Amino acid sequence: MNKNQFEDLHNKVSIKACALLKTKGKLKHTALLGKNNDLHLVPINGGGLDIYNTLQPMCRAIGAEYLFILSEAWMAPPNEGRASQHPDRTEVIFISAEHITFGQRILQFEIIRNSKKKIVNLKSVGESISEIGGRLTSLLTGGTGTGEAVNIGKHPGYKAHFKDTEYNIH
């Protein structure tokens, strides 16, 4: 996979995640781990160490070259306490991508809801790109990360069709 294909896949995953969020009203914290055209869908419970504990053994087992993290979150002005408790918080979706060679890319969308809490729009609020990679890169490079590895078991398989390329989801 070259850099353009990776960025294209990130965009396609983002479009699918946004469509799912608009349809379901929420998005489960999820990771997609990949090598070539094989993607492994991994549900994540929690954040921080849970991400490492869940993803580390799976990345090693498949020799993952890239990963995507899909999550809903709260954003607030920096250094003003917990974002989830801030009166001016913004509900967002993050679609983070890490590649062993190409670094990190993150797309962010503000979630706009009506008075009945139904999602009516997703507004792009930014994109960040780093050629160096982010903190999750250690999962791809065989770094130890933090915490103990856990056995996450198997997940049902299905296929995702993104335009002209088929990705096998395990």
N, C-alpha and C positions, 0 to 999 in steps of 0.2 A: 504494500500500500504506500503510495506516495503522499506528499503533504496535501496536495489538492484533493485527493480522494478522501483523506482523513477529515479535512475541513468540510467537504461536501457531506460526508456521513454525519458529522456533528450537526450540520444544518438540518439534515433530514431527521435525525433523532430529535432535535429541538422542535421541529414542526409537528412530529407525531406526539411528543410530550405535551405540547401546547394544545393540540386537538383533543387529546385524552383529558387534560385538565378541564377544558371548556365543557366537554361532554359529561364527565363524572363529577365535576365540582371540586375535586381534590386530586392530588397526585401522591402516591405512596413513595416514600424515600427508596430509591432503586438505583442499582448500578448495572451497567452493561460492560462486561469485560470482553476484550476481543483479541484475536490473532487472525490475521488475514481476513477472510469473510465469515469467520465463525464468531458469533456473539453469545455470551453466557449471561442470562438474566439472573440477577441476584437481589432479592429483597433485603433491605437494611432496616433494622430496628435500632433507633437511636442515632447518635452522631459521635464525633470525636473518636475515642478508642474503639467503639463498636464498629466503625467503618474499617479500621485496620484489622480488628479481630475477625470480622466477617470476610473481608476481601483478600487478605494476605494468603491464606492457604489456597484459595481458588486461583489467584493470579499465578502462584507458583505451579500449581497442578497443570494449568493449560499453557503456561509460558506466555501470558498476556503481553501484548505489545502496546495496547491502548485500553483506556477505560473511560466511561462516562458516568457521572453521578447526576441524578435527577432529584431535585428536592424543592419543597416549598420552604419559605423562611420569612422572617420579618427583617426589615431594614429600618434603621433609625440613624439620626446624626451620631457621629462617632463620639466616644467618651462621655455618653450621657446615660449610662446604666444599660440594663438589659433591653434589647430591641423589642422583645415581646411585651414589655411593660410600658414602653414609651408611648405617650399620648399622640405623638405625630408619626407613629410607625407606618410602614408601607408593607403590604403583603406582596411577596415576589416569588418567582420561580427561578431557580438557578439550573442551568445545564452546563456542568463542568466537563471538560474533556482533557485528558492527559495522554500524551503519546511518548513512548520511550525515546524517540528520536526528535520529534517536532515540538516538544514542550507542551505548554498549557494554553487552553482557550476556554473562556467562560462567557456564556450568553446569559443575560438577565432580563426578565420581563416583569413589569408591575402587573398585579392582578387587580382588575377593576370589577367590583361587584355592585349590583343595584341594591335598593333598600331591602329586598327580599333575600339578600346574600347570594344571589345567582350571579355567576361570572358573565359579564357582558362584553369584556374586552381584555386583551393582553397588550400592554404597551412596552415596547423595547426601551430599556433604561440603561443599556450599556453592553459593551463587549470589551473584554480584556484579553490580551495575548502576551504570552511570555515564551521566548525561545528557550529559556532555561528549564522550565518545568516548575510545577508546584510541589506542595508537600506530599501529595499522593504519588509522585513519581517513584518514591522508594518502593512502592508496591510492585512496580513494573521492573525495576532494576535489581530486584532481589534483596533490597535493603530490609532491615529487620523491622522498621516501623516501630510501633510500641504495643505493648500488651501481649497476651497469650493468644496463640492461634486457636480457633475453634473449628469443629467439623460442621460445615453448613449443609451437608447432605446434597441430594439431587433435586433438581427443579424440573417441572414438566417442560418438554420441548415444543417449540413451534417455529414457524418461519416468518420472517418479516420481509416484505417486498418493498424496497425503496427504489422506485423508478426503474432503472435499468439493471440494478444489481440485486441479487438475492443473498440475504444473510441468514445463515442457519442459527437460530436461537436455541440454546440448550438449557 
